Amino acid sequence: MLLLIVVLFSVFYLFQINRMTYALVTQKDIPEEKHEKIFRTINILVTILLISFYVEVYVAL
């Protein structure tokens, strides 16, 4: 049950982060060539954050 809640939260959170990242790169006029690298970096870092969150919550139980 905990895994399902974390997965649903994570999908929503990643979607929101990607939306904000898209708004940032369009507002700051970052070249198209750099978009992929920016999105990849942010998604990897957020995924690491979410995994560490899950591990911390799972160990606390």
N, C-alpha and C positions, 0 to 999 in steps of 0.2 A: 504494500500500500504506500509506504514512504517513497519507494522508487517511482511509482506512478506520479505522485504529487511533484516530486523533484523534476521529473522529465517534463511534465506539463508546464511547470514554472520556467524551466530552462528554455523550452521552445518559445514561450512568450517573451522571455527576457532577451534571447538572441534576436528575435524579430524586432523588438524595440531598439536594441543597440544598433542593428543594421539600418533601421530607419533613420536614426539620429546620425549615424556615420554618413549615410547618403546625403542627408541635409547639410552636413559639414563640408563634404567634398564639393558639393555644388555651390555652396555659399562662398567658399574660399577659392573657387576657380582652380582646383587642383587638376593637373592634366590627366586625361583618360588613361595614360600608360601606368600611372601610379595608383589608380583606383583598386585594381586587383590586389596589389601588395598591401595596401592599407586595410582593405576588408579582410584579407587572410590573416594579417597580424592581429587585428582586433578580435576576430572570431576565435583564433587560437588562444589568446590571452583570456577571453571571457570563458571559453570552455574549460581552461585550467582552473579558473576561479570557481566555476560551477561544480567541477569534480571535487575540488577541495572542500567546498561547502557541503556536498553530499557526504563525503568521508567524515567530516567533523560532526555532522548531525547523526550519522549512523553510529559512530563510535560513542557519542554521548548517550545513546539509547542503550 
